[in-house]
Amino acid sequence: MSVVEYFSRLRTVWDELDVMMPTPQCTCGGCTCGASKTTADQAVFNRLIQFLMGLSESFDHLRDQLLVMDPVPTINKAYSMVLRVEKQGGSHGRFREYGYCSSASPSTRKERLLS
């Protein structure tokens, strides 16, 4: 499976999860505590980690580089960099068997995403 196929499947799972488990929103009316931003930032970071952890070992070096960047790159930037490595022949397009695109039940996927 190519990176494009993997990422497409992963985004489908994320879309399903967004419907089943929407990100909590502050209801205090004009959030000033920053909880909404913190929650949204954490969700974005979790998705970056899910994407990176599902990549094969051939991407280990790039994964390490992305995770030490300050600030941590967006999911789109990371995806772009992974695509570039794949196109340069730095990967064989394989993904870890425990990737987040498995056909596991929604509750199992939810548990993995929350851990």
N, C-alpha and C positions, 0 to 999 in steps of 0.2 A: 504494500500500500504506500502510495506517495504521501509526502507531507501535506499536499493539498487535500487529498482524500481524508487523511487522518484529522486535519484541522476542521474540515467540513463536518465530519461525524461528531467531533467534539463540540462544535458550535450547536449542532442539533440537540445534543444532550443538554447543553447549557440552556438553550431555549426552552426545552421541556421542563427543566428545573426552575426556570424563572416563572413558569406558569404554576408549577406545583408548590414552590416555595419562594414567593416574591421577597425581595430584599426589604427588611423592615424600614419604614420611614418614620421620622419624627412627627408626632402629632401635636406638639406643643404650639404650633402656629408660628412659623418663622424661626426655625431652629437657630439658637445662638450658642448652644452647648457644643456643637461640632460632632454630635453623635451620628448624624446622618452622613456626613462626609467620611467619618472614620469607618462606618459600616460599609459604605460604598467602596472606599479604598481597599478595605480588607477583602471584599468580594472580588475585586479586580486582581489583587495580588494572588488570591487563592486560585483563580483561573489561570494565571500565568504559571504557577507551580504545577497545576494539573497538566497543562500543555507540555511543560518541560519534562515532567516525570514520565510522561507517556512515550517520550522519544527513545529510540534505541541507544545502545551504548556508544554507537559511532558518533553521537552528538554530545557525549559527556563533556568534552573540552569546551564546546560552545556553551553548554548549559552552565558550567562553572563560571565562565566569563560573564554571562548574562546576570547571574545571581550576585556577583560581586560589584556590578555597576552601581554607581551612586549618582543619580537616583536609579532605581530598578527600572528597566525599560517597560514600555507599555506592551500589551500582548501583541499588538500589531507590529511593533518594532521587532520583537522577539521572533514572531512568525516570519517576517521579512528576512531576518538574518539566517534563520533555519533554512528557508527556501534557497537562499544564496549558497549556503554550504551544500545543500542537496544537489543543486544545479552544477556546482563545481566538482561533483563526484565525491564529496566527503562523507557520503552516507549511502547505505544500501537500501534505504526506504523501509526498514523494518522497525517495528514498534514493540515495546514491552508487552508481554501477554497480559499484564494486569492493568493495562491502559484504561483510561476513563471512558472508552467507547465500547466497553463490553456490553453484553446483553443482560447484565445483572438486573435484578429487580430494582425498582425505584428506591425502595427503602435502603438497599445495599449501597446504591450510588449516593444517596443522601448521607449515609453514615461515612462514606469515604470522603465526601466533600466537606463534611463538618469536622473531620478529625485533623 
